[in-house]
Amino acid sequence: MARTRKALPARVDVAHLISAGVLAAACPRPLIEAILAETGKASQRERRLPAPAVVYYVMALALWREAPLEEVLRVVCEGLQWLGGADQTEAVQVSKSAISQARTRLGPDVMRHLAQRVLRPLAPAGAPGAWYRQRRVMALDGSGLDVADERANAKFFGYPTATRGQSAFPQVRSLGLVECGTHAIVAADIAPYARSEKAMAAEALPGWLQPDMLVLADRGFYSFKLWCLAANSGAALVWRVSSTLKLSTQQVLADGSYLSTVYDSADRTRRHGRTVRVIEYALQNSATATEASYRLITTLLDAEQAPALELAALYHERWEIEGVFDEFKTHLRGASTVLRSKTPDLVQQELWGLLLAHFAIRQLMAQAAWRQALDPDRLSFMHAVRVIKRKLPQAAAVPP
């Protein structure tokens, strides 16, 4: 049975205008034009697909994964024209090859620079669920995303190892810093799969971390050098570590945590250690009646200012970042299991577009929650995506 080609409505409806408005609110056209000029990608002559429209189109692909490329472009151009910010083009009729050429001209750097300017923490001071004792709660994690099994992608990104042989698809590795209170990805990086998350973090964290942050991370990130690098930013750290890490008890505190010192494994003299506070506990799995042991180390040494029970509960906010990657990898991508782009440059471009679209949705959700004095955790990401795409009667919902 032949597949039915899905088309969006012949005339752009309010839902599409709202979608364009959400993207334009997060990524204003003047900023896009400035980045296009800085990167030398501004349109040098009159084109049917002006560069700013292509930028919004790349982001819009995340909202309409199921629609043909030409339909998404038409909706974006009409929506931006309605918003008054795009070139006054009428119905855009271009081929897939013309769209591919426009994306190739744009390249990945424009989207990367745009993400670096746009992605940021959203929660104001005192926002529900976003802070712990004047520190913004953040989580660090990484993930892999399948890309199209093309020769160029395989050569550039590489394959992850599998139990038998290699994976069916090449993968791109991503690293993200997430604001736990809003689920907004506030900083990100992407790399070939062979580049480890630790190596990516060592390069990225000095530019990402701020003194007002409290950063949660899983045990896969700990090394003495990475711990020191992150701690030197002034951010507070609460990281899980392996049970095999040697931590001597130097002082037991009132809440049952204790002070210890971590060292570089190469420091045989043990003269250049860092004092940490250790919190150990176990959680029972109600389904299997088994216990899982946890061992956290933190730069917060004062048990009165940061009780162990509070930090243990706070650490499990880190699990929220796995939900964020699920939103990013599954809910935005829909039924597609791999990124659709066929070349490394376009894969990276598409991935930055996904990150920007996710941020735009999360920004809208946070604003909606705070207007009602709610924690954004109370809102459903998938519901927000459906609302953005649904036909609504109020054109006033579109940002000016």
Secondary structure, 3 states (H helix, E strand, C coil): CCCCCCCCCCCCCHHHHHHHHHHHHHCCHHHHHHHHHHCCCCCCCCCCCCHHHHHHHHHHCCCCCCCCHHHHHHHHHHHHHHHCCCCCCCCCCCCHHHHHHHHHHHCCHHHHHHHHHHCCCCCCCCCCCCEECCEEEEEEEEEEEEECCCHHHHHHHCCCECCCCECCCCEEEEEEEEECCCCEEEEEEEEECCCCHHHHHHHHHHHHCCCCEEEEECHHHCCHHHHHHHHCCCCEEEEECCCCCCCCCCEECCCCCEEEEECCCCCCCCCCCEEEEEEEEEEEECCCCEEEEEEEEECCCCCCCCCHHHHHHHHHHHHHHHHHHHHHHHHCCCCCCCECCCCHHHHHHHHHHHHHHHHHHHHHHHHHHHHCCCCHHHCCHHHHHHHHHCCCCCHHHCCC
